[in-house]
Amino acid sequence: MNLLYWPVGNPGPDLYGKERAGDNLYTDSIVALDPDTGKLKWHYQFTPHDTHDWDANETPMLLDLNWQGKPRKLLLQANRNGFFYVLDRVTGEFLSAKPFARQTWAQGFDKKGRPILKGETEPSPEGNRQCPGLAGATNWMAPSYNPQTGLFYFAVRETCDVFFSSAPKYIEGKPFWGSVFRGVTEEREWGMLKALDPLTGETKWDFRYDKAPWAGTLSTSGGLVFAADEDGYLMAADAKTGKILWRIYTGTRLSTSPMTFMLDGRQYLTMGSGAAVMTFALPK
């Protein structure tokens, strides 16, 4: 197909939309480009006229699966706005969007995949509580997929925020928010490692974290999913059941993704932890 899939960030000012009417294409979108010419082949916008900083820079995944009984080339993304999307990566056709975390802004989608808003979602002078919060229901941390289980593994952030509107004032070199937000104080943020069936959007299992995570996942052919949390634990879960099989305290919060490599016939697991790089292997 010779296509380059490029996720796009949010519009500015981030949280104030009155000075940028309309959908603000191509923000919060995935665009498919001809890498030889730069010509736009198709686009899909996840969050039109975004006023909550829900950019689309989460990692898209390309899979060839049977969709509704027929082989199809798919693009999947767990988006910051709280929905898991399935698109046809050849044409850009919208196929499905299912919530994977708390969300209060959309009640569904039309046939073309445009979200149908649930009441008033815009930030206001009095404050408007919305889920997910500013940091999103997931973010830039890497997801993974295991063809043996057919499951998509990713980190979920369960947070809500109150969004306030105020007229923006641009100051060179300063963040251009246009509004302010605050966390919802009656609850603590939390999160989970989630295993999801990408063909149905159904959660097969999840493992709850005490805090909303910033670390990605690694799935292996040995039936494991490696993940990490804000308390500093690197862990391995059973890819089918989510049972934690191994974990180690690294000494600091973890905000990167585990990786694996082979050297001289031996497989290693590596994870960045603060200023250190920690590497593990099975005993010889």
MIKENU-259511 format. One record per residue (C-alpha): residue in three letters; x, y, z. Coordinates in Angstrom, 1 decimal. Example, Ala and Ser with C-alpha at 12.3 -4.5 7.8 and 13.67 -1.06 7.14 Angstrom:
PT   residu        u        v        w
PT      ala     12.3     -4.5      7.8
PT      ser     13.7     -1.1      7.1
//
This chain:
PT   residu        u        v        w
PT      met      0.0      0.0      0.0
PT      asn      3.0      2.3      0.5
PT      leu      1.4      4.4      3.2
PT      leu      2.7      6.3      6.2
PT      tyr      0.3      6.6      9.2
PT      trp      0.9      9.7     11.2
PT      pro     -0.9     10.6     14.4
PT      val     -1.5     14.3     15.0
PT      gly     -1.5     16.4     18.2
PT      asn     -4.1     18.7     19.6
PT      pro     -5.0     22.3     18.5
PT      gly     -4.0     25.4     20.4
PT      pro     -4.9     27.0     22.6
PT      asp     -5.4     23.6     24.2
PT      leu     -8.5     24.2     26.3
PT      tyr    -10.1     27.2     24.7
PT      gly    -12.0     26.7     21.5
PT      lys    -13.9     30.0     20.8
PT      glu    -11.2     31.4     18.7
PT      arg    -10.8     28.3     16.5
PT      ala    -14.3     27.4     15.4
PT      gly    -15.0     24.2     13.5
PT      asp    -13.3     20.8     13.6
PT      asn     -9.7     22.1     13.5
PT      leu     -8.5     19.6     10.9
PT      tyr     -6.2     17.7     11.0
PT      thr     -5.7     17.9     14.7
PT      asp     -6.4     14.9     16.9
PT      ser     -6.3     12.7     13.8
PT      ile     -4.6      9.9     12.1
PT      val     -3.5     10.8      8.6
PT      ala     -2.4      8.3      5.9
PT      leu      0.2      9.8      3.6
PT      asp      2.0      8.7      0.4
PT      pro      5.6      8.7      1.8
PT      asp      7.0      9.4     -1.7
PT      thr      5.0     12.6     -2.3
PT      gly      3.4     13.6      1.0
PT      lys      0.0     13.5     -0.6
PT      leu     -2.9     12.9      1.8
PT      lys     -4.7      9.6      1.1
PT      trp     -7.2      9.6      3.9
PT      his     -7.7     10.9      7.4
PT      tyr     -9.8     10.1     10.5
PT      gln    -10.4     12.6     13.3
PT      phe    -10.9     11.1     16.7
PT      thr    -11.8     14.2     18.6
PT      pro    -13.1     17.1     16.4
PT      his    -12.6     20.6     18.0
PT      asp    -10.7     19.2     21.0
PT      thr    -10.8     21.4     24.1
PT      his     -9.4     18.8     26.6
PT      asp     -5.9     18.2     25.3
PT      trp     -6.8     14.7     24.0
PT      asp     -4.2     14.5     21.2
PT      ala     -4.0     11.4     19.0
PT      asn     -0.3     10.7     19.5
PT      glu     -0.9      7.3     21.1
PT      thr      0.8      4.5     19.2
PT      pro     -1.3      3.1     16.3
PT      met     -1.0     -0.6     15.6
PT      leu     -1.3     -2.3     12.2
PT      leu     -2.9     -5.8     12.2
PT      asp     -4.2     -8.2      9.5
PT      leu     -7.2     -9.9     11.1
PT      asn    -10.6    -11.3     10.2
PT      trp    -13.1     -8.5     10.7
PT      gln    -16.7     -9.8     10.8
PT      gly    -15.6    -12.9      9.1
PT      lys    -13.5    -11.4      6.3
PT      pro     -9.7    -10.8      6.2
PT      arg     -9.0     -7.0      6.6
PT      lys     -6.1     -4.7      7.0
PT      leu     -6.8     -2.8     10.2
PT      leu     -5.4      0.1     12.2
PT      leu     -6.1      0.0     15.9
PT      gln     -5.6      2.8     18.5
PT      ala     -6.4      3.1     22.2
PT      asn     -7.0      6.9     22.1
PT      arg     -6.4      9.4     24.9
PT      asn    -10.1     10.3     24.7
PT      gly    -11.1      7.0     26.3
PT      phe    -12.2      5.0     23.1
PT      phe    -10.6      2.1     21.4
PT      tyr    -10.8      2.5     17.6
PT      val    -10.7      0.1     14.7
PT      leu    -10.2      1.6     11.2
PT      asp     -9.6      0.1      7.8
PT      arg     -6.0      1.1      7.1
PT      val     -6.4      1.0      3.3
PT      thr     -9.4      3.3      3.0
PT      gly     -9.6      5.0      6.4
PT      glu    -13.1      3.6      6.9
PT      phe    -14.4      3.8     10.5
PT      leu    -15.3      0.3     11.7
PT      ser    -15.7      0.5     15.5
PT      ala    -15.1      2.6     18.6
PT      lys    -15.6      1.2     22.1
PT      pro    -14.9      2.9     25.5
PT      phe    -12.2      1.2     27.5
PT      ala    -12.3      3.6     30.5
PT      arg    -14.6      6.1     32.1
PT      gln    -15.7      8.8     29.6
PT      thr    -18.4     11.4     29.9
PT      trp    -18.1     13.3     26.6
PT      ala    -19.6     11.1     23.9
PT      gln    -22.8      9.0     23.8
PT      gly    -21.9      7.2     20.6
PT      phe    -20.8      7.6     16.9
PT      asp    -22.6      8.1     13.6
PT      lys    -22.0      5.8     10.7
PT      lys    -19.0      7.8      9.5
PT      gly    -17.4      7.7     12.9
PT      arg    -18.1     11.2     14.1
PT      pro    -18.6     11.3     17.8
PT      ile    -22.1     12.3     19.1
PT      leu    -21.5     14.6     22.1
PT      lys    -23.1     13.9     25.5
PT      gly    -24.5     17.2     26.7
PT      glu    -22.2     20.2     27.2
PT      thr    -18.6     19.2     27.2
PT      glu    -16.8     22.5     26.8
PT      pro    -14.8     24.0     29.6
PT      ser    -16.7     26.8     31.3
PT      pro    -16.0     29.7     33.7
PT      glu    -17.7     27.7     36.4
PT      gly    -15.8     24.5     35.6
PT      asn    -17.0     21.5     33.7
PT      arg    -16.1     18.0     35.0
PT      gln    -15.1     15.6     32.3
PT      cys    -13.6     12.1     32.1
PT      pro    -11.0     11.3     31.0
PT      gly     -8.9     14.0     32.5
PT      leu     -6.3     16.2     30.8
PT      ala     -3.7     13.4     30.8
PT      gly     -6.1     11.1     29.0
PT      ala     -7.4      7.5     29.5
PT      thr     -4.1      6.4     28.1
PT      asn     -1.2      8.3     26.6
PT      trp      2.1      7.8     24.7
PT      met      3.1      4.6     26.5
PT      ala      3.5      1.6     24.1
PT      pro      0.7     -1.0     23.7
PT      ser      1.4     -4.5     22.5
PT      tyr     -0.4     -7.4     20.8
PT      asn      0.0    -11.1     21.1
PT      pro     -1.2    -13.1     18.0
PT      gln     -1.3    -16.3     20.1
PT      thr     -3.9    -14.9     22.5
PT      gly     -5.4    -12.4     20.0
PT      leu     -5.3     -9.7     22.8
PT      phe     -4.3     -6.1     22.8
PT      tyr     -2.4     -5.1     26.0
PT      phe     -2.1     -1.5     27.2
PT      ala     -2.0      0.9     30.2
PT      val     -5.2      2.6     31.3
PT      arg     -5.4      5.8     33.3
PT      glu     -8.7      6.4     35.3
PT      thr     -8.8     10.1     36.0
PT      cys    -11.2     13.0     35.6
PT      asp    -10.7     16.7     35.7
PT      val    -12.6     19.9     36.0
PT      phe    -11.9     22.2     33.0
PT      phe    -12.3     26.0     33.3
PT      ser    -12.4     28.4     30.4
PT      ser    -10.7     31.7     30.2
PT      ala     -9.7     33.9     27.2
PT      pro     -6.2     33.0     26.0
PT      lys     -3.2     35.4     26.1
PT      tyr     -0.3     34.3     24.0
PT      ile      3.1     34.9     25.6
PT      glu      6.1     33.8     23.5
PT      gly      7.9     30.9     25.1
PT      lys      5.1     30.1     27.6
PT      pro      2.5     27.3     27.4
PT      phe     -0.6     28.3     25.4
PT      trp     -3.4     26.6     27.4
PT      gly     -6.1     29.3     27.1
PT      ser     -7.8     27.8     30.2
PT      val     -7.0     26.1     33.4
PT      phe     -8.0     22.7     34.9
PT      arg     -7.8     21.0     38.2
PT      gly     -8.0     17.4     39.3
PT      val    -11.2     16.1     40.8
PT      thr    -10.4     16.2     44.5
PT      glu    -13.0     13.7     45.8
PT      glu    -11.2     10.7     44.3
PT      arg     -7.7      9.5     43.7
PT      glu     -6.5      8.7     40.2
PT      trp     -5.8      5.0     39.5
PT      gly     -5.2      2.8     36.6
PT      met     -4.8     -0.7     35.2
PT      leu     -3.0     -3.0     32.8
PT      lys     -5.8     -4.1     30.5
PT      ala     -6.1     -7.0     28.0
PT      leu     -8.7     -6.2     25.3
PT      asp    -10.1     -8.2     22.4
PT      pro     -9.6     -5.8     19.5
PT      leu    -12.3     -7.4     17.4
PT      thr    -15.1     -6.8     20.0
PT      gly    -13.7     -4.2     22.4
PT      glu    -14.4     -6.6     25.2
PT      thr    -12.0     -6.5     28.2
PT      lys    -10.7    -10.1     28.8
PT      trp     -8.9     -9.2     32.1
PT      asp     -7.4     -6.3     33.9
PT      phe     -4.9     -5.8     36.7
PT      arg     -5.5     -2.7     38.9
PT      tyr     -2.8     -0.3     39.7
PT      asp     -2.9      2.0     42.8
PT      lys     -1.9      5.0     40.7
PT      ala     -2.5      6.0     37.1
PT      pro      0.5      4.5     35.1
PT      trp      2.9      6.0     32.6
PT      ala      4.7      2.8     31.5
PT      gly      4.1      0.8     28.4
PT      thr      3.7     -3.0     27.8
PT      leu      5.7     -5.8     26.2
PT      ser      4.1     -9.0     25.0
PT      thr      6.2    -12.2     24.4
PT      ser      5.7    -15.5     22.6
PT      gly      6.3    -17.2     25.9
PT      gly      2.8    -16.2     27.1
PT      leu      3.9    -13.2     29.2
PT      val      3.1     -9.5     29.3
PT      phe      5.6     -7.2     31.0
PT      ala      4.4     -4.0     32.5
PT      ala      5.3     -1.5     35.2
PT      asp      3.7      0.9     37.6
PT      glu      4.1      4.2     39.4
PT      asp      5.2      2.5     42.6
PT      gly      8.3      1.2     40.9
PT      tyr      7.4     -2.4     40.2
PT      leu      8.4     -4.2     37.0
PT      met      6.1     -7.2     36.6
PT      ala      5.2    -10.1     34.4
PT      ala      1.6    -11.2     33.9
PT      asp      0.2    -14.4     32.4
PT      ala     -1.0    -13.2     28.9
PT      lys     -4.2    -15.3     29.0
PT      thr     -5.3    -14.7     32.6
PT      gly     -3.6    -11.5     33.9
PT      lys     -2.2    -13.4     36.9
PT      ile      1.0    -11.7     38.2
PT      leu      3.8    -14.3     37.9
PT      trp      6.8    -12.2     38.8
PT      arg      7.6     -8.7     40.0
PT      ile     10.6     -6.7     41.3
PT      tyr     10.8     -3.4     43.0
PT      thr     13.2     -1.1     41.1
PT      gly     13.4      1.8     43.5
PT      thr     11.6      4.5     41.5
PT      arg      8.5      5.2     39.5
PT      leu      8.6      3.6     36.0
PT      ser      7.6      5.6     32.9
PT      thr      9.1      3.9     29.9
PT      ser      8.4      0.5     28.3
PT      pro     10.1     -2.8     28.8
PT      met     12.1     -4.2     25.9
PT      thr     13.7     -7.5     25.1
PT      phe     16.6     -8.6     23.0
PT      met     18.7    -11.7     22.3
PT      leu     22.5    -11.9     22.7
PT      asp     24.6    -15.0     22.2
PT      gly     21.5    -17.2     22.3
PT      arg     20.2    -15.8     25.6
PT      gln     17.1    -13.6     25.9
PT      tyr     17.2    -10.5     28.1
PT      leu     14.6     -8.1     29.5
PT      thr     15.6     -4.5     30.0
PT      met     13.8     -1.6     31.7
PT      gly     14.9      2.0     32.4
PT      ser     14.4      3.0     36.0
PT      gly     15.4      6.6     36.9
PT      ala     19.1      7.0     36.0
PT      ala     19.6      3.3     35.8
PT      val     19.0      0.6     33.2
PT      met     18.0     -2.7     34.7
PT      thr     18.5     -6.0     32.7
PT      phe     17.2     -9.5     33.6
PT      ala     17.6    -13.0     32.2
PT      leu     16.7    -16.5     33.3
PT      pro     19.5    -18.4     35.0
PT      lys     21.9    -20.3     32.7
//
